[in-house]
């Protein structure tokens, strides 16, 4: 850390609150100027006393805090020790250059959100870019009204939309009209329980770079009939081919149910920088080669809580997205990739990967379901460019790491066959063209989080 450039230290300290920065200033002479720069940019208020102290620092006879230096302000008060509404509005009025406002962990914050909307004429939040609230509070109509006032300035938004939110809009394309108020958005997480068209979202928010289409709050899923590429009233939804603009979307997170050839074709035509794709909470059973002609430049893909019932789904990633360099498999249940002895084969033979993350919790959970006990997890990485490498992890060992096995006896075919037939060991075999790093982890009975450098 002492050798890190000052610019990098400042970027690290940008994520720390004022209290943490004050502690970092005492570490060493190198950290002192980095932590001092922007000392007051991020402030956390945990109770009413913190709020009163901040007001004294702002308005006292000898001010020690300048309101225009605060860029990020977090109210993390409890329901028993919340900040008074008058003080809440007063603090926001003084912090004229505030960019991020966080209202977290308190039932009182719903009241504060309502007051934020009512006091919209006296608050000068000209620089505001994001108003962050807890997951459930973003569903409230008070929050939707509060963010709508600042819509043209916001670059980040987590929002729930239903028919009631759109009831006051007279346009035939209500979703587009509503979202066009947030034309500066770069990051959007959208929960919905009404019809949503992907094209309307991208057209209404042309600066959008990250889009997360999340599930319904009640069911946790996306109703299939509610999601479409084009709305019925969209001018682009016609038999005549129209030259559409290339959107700036870089990251898309979507339910597995909607991963269709039509979606891939749409994204191929209308995006030019879509490099990251996250697929979650679903079961994918489509033709494994649906994306063979995909032109998407996807370089990173994450499968989360994902169920594969076709044995070639994982292998198909190399066909669909030949530029892939990073794959994360988190909480995936790979029915077809595992045999009766909990051995898993992941075939990515077409890909040159830089990073692969594999959640081994599926192995432990599968063993528990069969009333079996796993003592060892053996890893075999077969690279067409570098040959084989063997690693072993003993589940009950204290260090919880994978250790490289280089002996001839361990690598011979007889020993490999014995491990595969054993019910007390699980063999994970990864076939890949090349791979630099693999992260192996689980969080079940014990914990494991190990990054293996395959170049070492």
N, C-alpha and C positions, 0 to 999 in steps of 0.2 A: 504493500500500500504506500509506503513512503516514496516509492519510485514512480508512482502514477502521475501523469501530467495534471496540472492544475485544472485544465478544462474538463477532464474526465471526472475528477473529484467533485467539481461543481455540479456536474450532471447527476452524480450519485446523491449529493446532498440536496438536490432539488426535490427529492422525494421524502425528505425528512421535515418534521415540524420544527417550530422555533425552539421548543424545549430540547429536542434531540440535537439540534445544531449547537446549542449552548454547551452541551456535554462534549460534542465533537471538537469544539474549539480548544478544549483543555487537553486533548490527546497529545499533540505535538505541534511544532512550529509550521510544518507543512500543511497540516489540516486547518490551522487557525484562519488564514486568509480565505481558504476555500469555503469554510463554514460561515465565516463572517459575511461573505458576499451573498446578498439576498436573505439575510437572517430573518427578516420579518415577512418574507413572501408567503409562508405557509404557517397558519396558526390553528391550533385545535383548542376548542372550548369544551371541557368535560363536565362543567357544572356551573351553577349560578355565580359562585365565587370567581371563577375564571373570567366570566363575562364582565363582572363589576371591575375586576383588576384591569381588564383590557380597556374599559371605558376611562379609568383613571389614567392609564398610560397614554390614551389618546387626547383626553380633554383636561388633564390636570395642569396645575400652574407650570410644571416642568415636564412637558411631554417627552416620553421615551420611545414612543411608537408613532410612526407616520401612517395615517390611514391609506394614503395613495401608494404605499409600498406593499400592501397586502394583496396578494394575487390569488391565494387559495385559503378559504375559511371553512372549517369543519365544526359543526355543532354535534357533539357526541354525548349529549347529556342524557341522564336517566329520567324516567317518568316521575321520580320523586324529587329530583333536583333540576328542574328544567329552567331555561332562561326566560325571564319575563318578556312578554311580547313587546313592550315599549323599548326595552333594552335591545331586543333583537332588531327592531326596525332602526333604532339609533345607530347601532354598529354598522348595519348595512349602508346607511346613509353616509357615514363617514368614509367607508372603504370604497371610494369612487372608482378605483381601477380593478375591482375584484373580477377575476376571470372564472373561478370555480367555486361554487357554493355547495356544500355537502350538509344535508340534514339527516343524521343517522341515529338509529337505536333509541327512539323515543316516540311514544304515542303523541306527545306534545307537538312533534314536528308536523303532524297533519294540520294542527291549528296554525303553526307558523307558515306552512305552505299557503293556507287560506289568506293569512294576513299579508303574505308576499304578493298575492294577487290584488288584494284590496288597496295596498299601498303603492301600486304600480306607478301612480302619477308623481309621487314624491320621492321615489327611489331613483337615483341616477346610476343604474347599472349598465352603463354604456359599453363596458368591456366584457360583459358576462359571456362565457362560452359554454358553460355546462352547469346544470342544477341537478345534483345527484341526490337521490332519496333511496330508502330501502326498497326491496323487491316489491312488497305488497303496497307500499304507499304510491308507487308509480301507477297503480291501477286506479287511484282516486281521480275524480273529475276535477277536484281542486288543483291537483298537480297539473293536469292537462291544461287547465285555464291559465295557471301561472306560467308555464313554459310557452304557451301560445303567444302571450304578450311579448316575450323576448325572442320569438321564433327566428327572425331574420339574423340574429346575432349568434345563436347557438351553433356550435360545431359538433356537439356530442349530445345524444338523447337516448333515454330508456323510457319507452312509452307503451301504454296499453290503449288499444283502440277497440271500441265496440260501436254498435249502431247509435247508442245514446250520444256518444261524442260527436257523431256526424249528423245528428238530427236537425241542427240549426242551419246546415248548409243546403242551399237550394240547387246547387249545380247537379247535373246528371251524373258526373263523375266525382262523387263526394270525397273519396279517398285522395285522389290527385289534388283537389282543391284544398283539402286540409293540410296535406304534407307540403304543398308548394309554399306554405308560410315558413317552412324550415329549409329554405333553399341553400343556406350556407353549411348544412350538416355535412360532416365528414365521417361520423360514426353513428350508427342507428341500431338500437335493439328494439324490435317491434313485437309486442305481444298483441294478438288480435282474436276476436271472436265474431268477425264479420268477413265479408268477401274482400280479399286483398289480391291485387295484381302486381307482379314483380315489375313490369314495365312502368306502371304508374309511379311506383316508389322511386325508381331510378330517374324517370323523367322529371318528377317533382323536385328531386334533390340531386341535381347534376354534379355536385361536388363530392358526392358520397363515395367513400373509399372502403368502409367496413360496414357490412350489413349482417345482422343476426336476426333471423326470423324465428322467434321463440314460440313455445307452446302455450296453449290456453292455461290460465291460472288454475282452473277447476280440474281439468282432465290431464294436464301436462302434455297434451298432444296437439297436433295441428289437424283440424278437420279437413279431409282431403278436398271436399267440395268448396271450401273457403279459399283455397289457393289456386291461382291461375297465372299464366304468363301475361295475358292481356285482359283488361276488363271489357265487358260487352260494348261499352260506349267509347272505347279507345279507337281513335282514327287509324292506328297502326294495325288493328285487328281486322284485316281485310285480305281478300284473295290477291289483290294487287301488291306486288313487292315494293316496299318503300325503303329508300336508303335512310337508315336510322343513324343517329349519332353514336359514336363510340363512348360509352360511359367510362368513368374513372375507377370503377369498382376494383379493389385489390383483394378483398377478403369477403367470403360468403360462408355463413353458417346456416345450415338448413336441415330439416328433418329428412331421414332416409326415404320416407314415403314419396317425396317429390323429386328424387333423383331419377329423372327419366331422360330419354333421348331428346325429347322436345326441349327440356331445360338446357341440356348440354348444347344443342344446336343454337338456341337463343343466346346463350352466354358467349358462344364462339363468334357469333355475328356482331354482337353489340357491346362486347368488352374487349379491351386490348391489353390490360394489365392485371388480369385476375390471376394472382400467383398463389393464393392460399384458399383452401377449401376445407370446411369442417362439416362432417356428416354425423348426426347424432340421433339417439333415442328412436331406433326403428329397426325394422327387419327388412332386409333387402333380398329379394328373390328373383330379380329381373335377369334377362339374358346377360351373362357375364361379359359379353363382348359388345354391349350396346354402344360404347364410346370409342370404338376402334378408329372412327374417322374424326374424332375430336381434335380441334385445332387449339384448344385451351392451353396456355403456357403455364399450367399448374406446376409449381415447384415444391409446395408443401401441402400435405393432406393429413387430417386428423379424423379418425373414426372413434367416436365416443359412445359408450353404452349401445353398441351396434351388434346386431345378430346376423351372421352369414350362414345361409343354409345351402349355398352352392359352393362346391369345393374349389372352384376357380375364381371366386370373387377377389380374393387377395392377389392372386396371380394376375388377374385382369388389370390391376392398377398400372402395371407396366405397359399394357396395350393402350389403355385409355389416356394416360398422362406420361408419355415417354421422357419428359423433362424433370420428373420427380427427383428431388434431392433430399427430401425430409418426410418421414412417415411416423405418425404417432398412433398407436393402438391402445386406447384407454378404456378399460372396463368392457372390452368386446368379448362376446361369447362365440367362439369359433367352433360351432358344432362339427363341421366337416373336416376341420384341420386337426382334430384330436382323435386318437384311437382309444381303444378300451383301457389301455395302460397309461393314459394321460400323456402320451407323447404328441408333440405338436410339430407340424411341418409348415413353415411359412416360405412359400416359393416366390421370390422376387428376382428371378434369374436375369430379367431383361434390364434391370436398373443399376445405375451408378449412384449409390446413396451416400450422402454425407452423414446423415443422422437417422437412427431408428429408435423409437421408444416403444417398449413392450411391457404391458401390464401383466405380470405373471400371477396376479390374483385369480385369474381364470383357472389356472392349474390347481391352486390350493382349494378353491371352491368346488371344483369338479371332483377332487379327491374326497372332500368332505361329504359330498352327495353320495359317493359310492362307499362310504364308511371305510375309507382307506387312509393311510398315513404316508405322507411324502417326507422322506428324510433327506433326499438330495435332488437338486435340479441340475441336469447336465446340459450345457450349451455347446452346440456344434455349429460353427459358422463356415459355410462353404462358399468361397469366392472364386469365380472363374479366373480372376486375374492374379490371385495370391494363394490359392490352395485352401487347406483346412486349418482351423484353429479350434481348440477344445478348452472349455472352462467348466468349473464345477462349483456349485454353491451348496453348502450343508445348511439346511433350514434352521437347525437348532444351534449353529455355531454363533459365538458371541460377536465376531466382527461383521457377520452378515454380508460378506463379499463373495464375488465370483473369483476363483483363483485359476490361473492358466495351468493346464495340464499338458506337459510336453513329452512325457515318457512314451516309449514305443508300445509298452504293454497296454496303456490306456487307449491308444489310437488304433490298435489293430481291430480288424473286423469282428473277431470273436468277442472281444470286450464290448464293442458297440452293440452287438446283438444281445449280449447278456443284459446290458443296461436297458435296452428297449423292452425286453420281456419282463423286467422286474416291476413289481407293483409298488415298490418303495422308492423308486426313482422316476422322475419325469425327464424325458429327453426333448429339448427344444432345438429343432434343426432349422437353420435359416440359410436358404440358398439365394445368393445375390451375385451380381456381376462384380461389384466392389462396394465396400462399406467402411467408413472411417470410425464412427462412434456408435455405440449402442447403449441405451439406457434401460436397465432392467430394474423393475420395482414392483412391490406389492404392499398392501396395507391390510392384512387379514389378522391371523393370530399373532404373527410377528411383523416386523417392518423391514423392508429392504429398499434401498435406493442407491444404485451403483451405476456409475458411468464407466464403460469399458472402452479404452482406446485400442482399437484393433491395429493401429500402426506401431504400437509400442513393441 
